[in-house]
Amino acid sequence: MKVAFVVQRYGLDISGGAELHCRWVTEHMQKYWDVEVLTTRASDYITWKDHYPKGNDTVNGVPVKRFSVAKPRHPEKFGRIQNHILTNEHREEDELKWLEEEGPMSPSLIRYIEEHTDDYDYFIFFSYRYFHSYWGINTVPQKSILVPTAEHDPVIYLQIFKDLFRKPQAYIYNSVEERKMINALSQNDHVLGEVVGVGTEVPEKVYPEEFRQKFDINGDYIIYIGRIDENKGCHELFDFFLRFKKETSSDLKLVLVGSNILKIPAHPDIRYLGFLSEEDKFSGLSGALVLIMPSFFESLSMVTLEAWALKKPVLANARCEVLKGQCLRSNAGLFYENYDEFREALSLLLASEKLRESLGQKGKAYFDQNYTWNVIEKKYLSIIEQLEKRK
Amino acid sequence: MNNQDKDKKAKSASEIKIDYDNIDVADIMTQIRAKIEAMPKRPPEKIPPQQDFAFPSIPPPDLPPETEGGRSKLKGILLKIMRPFAPLIKLLILPVHHELTETIKKLDLTNKKLDYWTEKFDRDLYLVNETLNARIEEVDRTINKRLDLAYDEIGRIKEYTKLLHSLSHNLVVELTKLKVEEEALKVKSRILEKDFEFLGKRERALEDQVFK
């Protein structure tokens, strides 16, 4: 069985959600199938400029074919076109122009798929919204499997995607909410699909005390891990946290881990540690009382799964349907829609160690049941098996 | 963490009933929401948006209390007293009445004019707005088209510059190679010249030996 994984970028230094997801899945599935990655030469997701050398490459034992990007993205022009199609009546050709501008525009990749369709049994496309998925699925719909990694953002309502969502042979969703959203948009319930997500590996040993010493953190703390960005709800988190501190006189600290593109309030109890190694990240997470996830848009949230794998409860933004759904299904996290709920839920979590432990246990059980690599691999194999039976 | 905080937290936790053996997040959240609902409402921290301005209503002046029956009785008595003076009163108020009627007519005319002008102004404003919107859209389209062309042109020029750069680089490489080759050939020709000279000398020496 020869399977091609088609993704917008691929490399060890690429840490974007869908790209990392694709790399992990590919590396795990290479023991079952003859896998190959078809991708572009891009490394930067803003301009998609060619970075890696053209041709064949190998990443962690996985063969990779890289194709040139014919036209890098002009962020300003792209923003203008996107703004136009999201706020005005427009035609399909405008949407296709938007897609072309969004990129990464690599006609040679699509041509390769067209010319080598018979060389592969299946093509697994990652991220519905890019050039490679749209034209790739349109080129080989009969062999396509889509991992949409869709969030609830406005572009998903474009007409071109409604049509696209009816074409693949199967879907691998990240969450129940993602499946519901895509089903409702395109009425593609008849297409085979399963909620799979992605597995994660946590280190066997973590060192919370060493983490505290290394970063000079004393007392109780909650942790946020991810990009510190307005879209991720961090602005609201700072506001809520500072109000909580003022109202409760708590000595709780908020530890922030990740790249920063937002101004962080200068407060002694808000500690920004920057981008950390995996070891430090997991040690920090294991020492925290709660992982906080203030994001409005998530298609899965790997860090939430990592917290559950370490038996840590989660406090999530309920306005993100995926996070709320995950908390309800796992019974491993509380959530909030406004400040009052944030204050009460956080107070409850801080007050009761027993509650934190119980939620953490539930999280671990949920993780083991759904997100260990063994489970993920079986789900991928099962989908291909079902498609083979249909032939 | 001081004792008071701990007491508060413990109280907060005790208000929510949790079955730790069978945790139900939905139930906990329902209890949290019910608790928030039951709390006294606090004033919002931010100033609410200002409401539309309205003139304060003026309360009516305080009048002495009067009964309905007493009022009509008083009115009847006054009318009876005034009856002999009715023609005189009518004569006195005639100019005032006339002036009032004229004023009302003028006001009516002014109102009609105002209505007409307001309607005309609205209609004209709508037309101007429509025209302006159409112009803005047209200008927007033109600018977008020109920007697209400009971006394409910039892209083309960039590619062209890249090609020229690569061409000049190749030319420099080729010229350097040719220069090296020329030097090598010069050296070779000098060697050959020396060889030729040496062979000439040898030839002459051999001839000398032969004809000696």
Interface residues (C-beta under 8 A of the other chain):
Chain A: K71 H74 K77 R80 H84 D220 T248 S249 S250 D251 C327 L328 S330 N331 A332 G333 L334 F335 D340 E341 E344 A345 S347 L348 L350 A351 S352 K354 L355 S358 L359 K362
Chain B: M1 D5 K8 K9 A10 S12 A13 I16 I18 Y20 I23 D24 V25 A26 I28 M29 I32 R33 K35 I36 M39 N144 L147 D148 Y151 G155
